[in-house]
Amino acid sequence: MQLYQNISLFCHAYLNVSGVAWVWHGDGPFDTSKINRYTSRNNMEVYSVGRLQRKYSTTGFYHIMLRGNERKRIFLDDEDRHQFIDTLAKKEADTDLSVYAYCLMDNHVHMVLRDDKNEISSIMKGIATSYAMFFNNKYQRVGHVFQGRFKSEAIEDERYLMATIRYVHNNPVQAGLVEQPIQYKWSSYDYYVNPKKTERKLVDSEFILEMISTDLPKAIQEFELFSRAKGDAEFMDKDEGIARTLEEGQECLNKYLKKTWPGASKEDIIKDTIKLNTVIMEMRTNTRLSIRKIAELLGVNRGMVERVRPGS
């Protein structure tokens, strides 16, 4: 029986090879060691291939992301955010986990963590489960709070570690929520630029600052300069900020109108053909919204959206 090696297949994709159906759960090279026969149907053997094992970091450092189920919000108020930070702090106190950066966005969380015992999966499961129980109990809901397993990326060198911390702290800037990382309340940036002001020692900023300089004031100054610089490193969620749902599209539209035509309402834009076409072009170019969703969002017919084509 022939198997195709090094084929990148995605979750629940089906591959027919010599009359055999394969179900590949995950991405990456096709791993024959994960194959398990689980049923037979229509004289066809059917096998299930398990998810690839999570890659562990040789340094112990990870870039971690938790995302809301169906990209929905996981923080509805400040109490929710405090609860998540408290959960993270408790897990740090109870294990060998170290926290080097975090940023709480509305529908996802970024963290830079260190775990030298390869227990990151159980640690993150504990954090996610604890917060999900709080969230569901508070809002009297059931079901998943987070979308699948957490995402992780192994950090194997100091350069990428610094770039990842910068990326995490600049998430609110990239999302247009603030102009500078220091202006965003729900990240660990303040631990770095005001290390003596922080109420508790959740983030080990000293370790990172000492990598820059043993002179603390100089290290802080260099860290601020580095944080403002643009980097060319790519991260596992580079498309995370791109709107895909109506809710995200509305946020994107509000930010664009505020930036481009302050004070203008959606109704004002619809009355101005040039402005309307400009907005449609923006939504078609910089979001993942369908034509139907853009039309629904703007309150216009689909034909008007279809006529405005990116690159035309």
C-alpha positions as CSV (number, residue, x, y, z in Angstrom):
1,M,0.0,0.0,0.0
2,Q,1.4,3.3,-1.1
3,L,1.5,6.3,1.2
4,Y,2.3,9.9,0.2
5,Q,4.9,11.4,2.5
6,N,5.4,15.1,3.3
7,I,1.9,16.0,2.1
8,S,0.5,18.9,4.1
9,L,-3.1,18.0,5.0
10,F,-5.5,20.0,7.2
11,C,-8.0,19.0,9.8
12,H,-10.5,16.5,8.7
13,A,-9.2,16.4,5.1
14,Y,-9.6,13.1,3.4
15,L,-7.0,11.2,1.3
16,N,-7.8,8.2,-0.8
17,V,-4.8,6.0,-1.5
18,S,-5.1,2.5,-3.0
19,G,-8.7,2.2,-1.8
20,V,-8.0,3.4,1.7
21,A,-9.5,6.5,3.3
22,W,-7.4,8.5,5.8
23,V,-8.5,11.1,8.2
24,W,-5.7,13.5,9.1
25,H,-6.4,15.6,12.2
26,G,-3.8,18.4,12.2
27,D,-1.3,20.0,9.8
28,G,2.2,19.2,8.8
29,P,3.8,16.1,7.2
30,F,1.7,12.9,7.0
31,D,2.9,10.8,10.0
32,T,2.3,7.1,9.5
33,S,3.1,6.3,13.1
34,K,-0.1,8.1,14.2
35,I,-2.4,5.8,12.2
36,N,-5.1,3.8,14.0
37,R,-7.8,1.7,12.3
38,Y,-11.2,2.5,13.8
39,T,-13.9,1.2,11.5
40,S,-14.8,-0.3,8.1
41,R,-17.5,1.0,5.7
42,N,-18.5,-0.2,2.3
43,N,-15.6,-2.6,2.2
44,M,-13.2,0.3,2.6
45,E,-10.7,0.4,5.5
46,V,-10.9,3.6,7.4
47,Y,-8.1,4.9,9.6
48,S,-7.8,7.9,11.9
49,V,-4.5,9.8,12.2
50,G,-4.0,11.6,15.5
51,R,-2.9,15.2,15.9
52,L,0.8,16.0,15.7
53,Q,2.5,16.1,19.1
54,R,3.0,19.6,20.3
55,K,6.6,20.8,19.8
56,Y,8.4,21.5,23.0
57,S,11.0,24.3,23.3
58,T,14.6,23.4,24.1
59,T,14.9,26.7,25.9
60,G,11.6,26.4,27.8
61,F,10.2,29.6,26.3
62,Y,6.9,29.7,24.4
63,H,4.7,32.2,22.6
64,I,1.2,31.1,23.7
65,M,-2.2,32.3,22.3
66,L,-5.7,31.5,23.5
67,R,-8.5,32.5,21.3
68,G,-12.3,32.8,21.9
69,N,-14.5,30.1,20.4
70,E,-15.8,31.3,17.0
71,R,-13.5,34.3,17.6
72,K,-16.0,35.6,20.2
73,R,-15.1,37.9,23.0
74,I,-13.7,36.2,26.1
75,F,-13.4,39.4,28.2
76,L,-16.6,41.4,28.6
77,D,-15.5,43.7,31.4
78,D,-12.6,44.5,33.7
79,E,-13.6,41.9,36.3
80,D,-13.1,39.2,33.6
81,R,-9.6,40.5,32.8
82,H,-8.6,40.6,36.4
83,Q,-9.9,37.1,36.8
84,F,-7.7,35.8,34.0
85,I,-4.6,37.6,35.3
86,D,-5.4,36.1,38.8
87,T,-5.7,32.7,37.3
88,L,-2.4,33.1,35.5
89,A,-0.7,34.3,38.7
90,K,-2.0,31.4,40.7
91,K,-0.8,28.9,38.2
92,E,2.6,30.6,38.2
93,A,2.7,30.3,42.0
94,D,1.7,26.6,42.0
95,T,4.0,25.4,39.3
96,D,7.5,26.2,37.8
97,L,5.8,28.5,35.2
98,S,7.4,31.9,34.6
99,V,5.6,34.7,32.9
100,Y,7.6,37.2,30.7
101,A,4.8,39.0,28.8
102,Y,1.0,39.0,28.3
103,C,-1.6,41.0,26.5
104,L,-5.4,40.6,26.9
105,M,-7.3,41.5,23.8
106,D,-11.1,41.2,23.6
107,N,-11.2,37.8,21.9
108,H,-7.7,36.4,22.5
109,V,-4.8,36.4,24.8
110,H,-1.0,36.5,24.0
111,M,1.6,35.3,26.5
112,V,5.3,34.6,26.6
113,L,5.9,31.9,29.1
114,R,8.7,29.6,30.3
115,D,8.3,26.0,31.4
116,D,11.4,23.9,31.8
117,K,9.6,20.7,32.7
118,N,7.6,20.2,29.4
119,E,4.3,20.7,31.4
120,I,3.1,23.6,29.3
121,S,0.1,21.6,28.0
122,S,-1.2,20.7,31.4
123,I,-0.5,24.2,32.7
124,M,-2.4,25.8,29.9
125,K,-5.3,23.3,30.2
126,G,-5.6,24.3,33.9
127,I,-5.6,28.0,33.1
128,A,-8.2,27.6,30.3
129,T,-10.5,25.3,32.3
130,S,-10.4,27.5,35.4
131,Y,-11.2,30.7,33.5
132,A,-13.9,29.0,31.3
133,M,-15.7,27.8,34.5
134,F,-15.6,31.3,35.9
135,F,-16.8,32.8,32.6
136,N,-19.7,30.4,32.1
137,N,-20.8,30.6,35.7
138,K,-20.8,34.4,35.6
139,Y,-22.7,34.8,32.4
140,Q,-24.9,31.7,33.0
141,R,-23.9,30.1,29.7
142,V,-22.7,26.6,28.7
143,G,-20.3,25.5,26.0
144,H,-16.7,26.2,24.9
145,V,-15.2,29.5,25.8
146,F,-11.9,28.9,23.9
147,Q,-11.5,27.7,20.4
148,G,-9.8,24.3,20.5
149,R,-6.3,23.8,21.9
150,F,-4.1,26.8,22.7
151,K,-1.6,27.7,20.0
152,S,2.0,27.6,20.9
153,E,5.3,28.5,19.2
154,A,8.6,27.4,20.6
155,I,11.1,30.3,21.1
156,E,14.6,29.0,20.6
157,D,16.9,32.1,20.7
158,E,17.2,35.5,22.5
159,R,16.5,37.5,19.3
160,Y,13.2,35.8,18.7
161,L,12.3,36.1,22.4
162,M,12.8,39.8,22.3
163,A,10.8,40.1,19.1
164,T,8.0,38.1,20.5
165,I,7.7,40.2,23.6
166,R,7.6,43.3,21.4
167,Y,5.0,41.8,19.2
168,V,2.8,40.8,22.2
169,H,3.0,44.3,23.7
170,N,2.2,46.0,20.4
171,N,-1.0,44.0,19.7
172,P,-3.2,46.9,20.9
173,V,-1.2,49.3,18.8
174,Q,-1.6,47.1,15.7
175,A,-5.4,46.8,16.4
176,G,-5.7,50.6,16.5
177,L,-6.8,50.7,20.2
178,V,-3.9,52.9,21.4
179,E,-0.9,54.7,19.8
180,Q,1.7,53.4,22.2
181,P,2.0,50.2,24.3
182,I,2.2,52.1,27.5
183,Q,-1.4,53.4,27.0
184,Y,-2.9,49.9,27.1
185,K,-3.8,48.8,30.6
186,W,-4.2,45.1,30.0
187,S,-0.6,44.1,29.0
188,S,2.6,43.5,30.9
189,Y,4.4,46.5,29.3
190,D,4.2,48.5,32.5
191,Y,6.3,45.8,34.3
192,Y,9.2,46.7,32.0
193,V,9.1,50.5,31.9
194,N,7.9,51.0,35.5
195,P,9.2,47.9,37.3
196,K,9.0,49.5,40.7
197,K,5.4,50.7,40.3
198,T,3.8,47.3,39.7
199,E,1.7,46.0,42.5
200,R,2.8,42.4,42.4
201,K,5.6,40.5,40.7
202,L,3.7,38.5,38.1
203,V,6.1,39.2,35.2
204,D,9.8,38.5,35.4
205,S,10.8,41.6,33.6
206,E,14.2,41.8,35.4
207,F,15.4,38.7,33.5
208,I,14.7,40.4,30.1
209,L,15.9,43.8,31.1
210,E,19.2,42.3,32.4
211,M,19.7,40.7,28.9
212,I,19.7,44.3,27.6
213,S,21.9,45.9,30.2
214,T,22.8,45.5,33.9
215,D,22.2,49.3,34.3
216,L,18.4,49.3,34.9
217,P,17.7,52.9,33.7
218,K,19.6,52.2,30.5
219,A,17.9,48.8,30.0
220,I,14.5,50.4,30.3
221,Q,15.4,53.1,27.9
222,E,16.7,50.6,25.4
223,F,13.6,48.4,25.9
224,E,11.3,51.3,25.1
225,L,13.3,52.1,21.9
226,F,13.2,48.5,20.9
227,S,9.5,48.3,21.5
228,R,8.8,51.2,19.2
229,A,10.9,49.8,16.4
230,K,9.3,47.7,13.6
231,G,10.3,44.1,13.3
232,D,10.2,41.7,10.3
233,A,9.6,38.5,12.3
234,E,6.5,36.6,11.5
235,F,4.3,35.1,14.2
236,M,1.7,32.3,14.3
237,D,-1.3,34.6,14.3
238,K,-0.2,37.2,11.8
239,D,-3.8,37.3,10.4
240,E,-5.4,37.4,13.8
241,G,-6.4,41.0,13.6
242,I,-8.2,40.6,10.2
243,A,-11.9,40.9,10.5
244,R,-13.9,37.8,9.6
245,T,-17.2,38.3,11.5
246,L,-19.8,41.1,11.4
247,E,-18.9,42.1,14.9
248,E,-15.2,42.4,14.0
249,G,-16.2,44.1,10.7
250,Q,-18.2,46.7,12.7
251,E,-15.1,47.4,14.9
252,C,-12.9,47.7,11.8
253,L,-15.4,50.1,10.1
254,N,-15.7,52.3,13.2
255,K,-11.9,52.6,13.5
256,Y,-11.6,53.4,9.8
257,L,-14.3,56.1,9.9
258,K,-12.9,57.7,13.0
259,K,-9.4,57.8,11.5
260,T,-10.4,58.9,8.0
261,W,-13.5,61.1,8.5
262,P,-13.8,62.0,12.2
263,G,-17.4,62.8,13.1
264,A,-18.9,61.2,10.0
265,S,-21.6,58.6,10.6
266,K,-22.3,55.6,8.4
267,E,-25.4,57.3,7.1
268,D,-23.2,60.3,6.0
269,I,-20.9,57.9,4.1
270,I,-23.7,56.1,2.3
271,K,-24.9,59.5,0.9
272,D,-21.5,60.2,-0.6
273,T,-20.7,57.9,-3.5
274,I,-17.0,58.6,-3.4
275,K,-16.6,58.0,0.3
276,L,-18.9,54.9,0.1
277,N,-16.7,53.3,-2.6
278,T,-13.6,54.2,-0.6
279,V,-15.1,52.4,2.5
280,I,-16.1,49.4,0.4
281,M,-12.6,49.2,-1.1
282,E,-11.1,49.3,2.5
283,M,-13.4,46.5,3.7
284,R,-12.8,44.3,0.7
285,T,-9.1,44.8,0.8
286,N,-8.3,44.6,4.5
287,T,-10.9,42.2,5.9
288,R,-12.0,38.7,5.2
289,L,-15.7,39.6,5.1
290,S,-17.8,38.3,2.3
291,I,-19.6,40.6,-0.1
292,R,-22.9,39.7,1.6
293,K,-21.5,40.6,5.0
294,I,-20.0,43.9,3.8
295,A,-23.3,44.9,2.2
296,E,-25.2,44.0,5.4
297,L,-22.7,45.9,7.5
298,L,-23.0,49.1,5.4
299,G,-26.7,48.8,4.7
300,V,-26.4,48.7,0.9
301,N,-27.2,46.1,-1.7
302,R,-24.7,43.5,-2.8
303,G,-24.4,44.9,-6.3
304,M,-22.8,48.1,-5.0
305,V,-20.2,46.1,-3.1
306,E,-19.5,43.8,-6.1
307,R,-18.8,46.8,-8.4
308,V,-15.9,47.9,-6.2
309,R,-13.1,45.5,-6.9
310,P,-9.7,45.6,-5.2
311,G,-7.0,46.5,-7.7
312,S,-9.4,48.0,-10.2
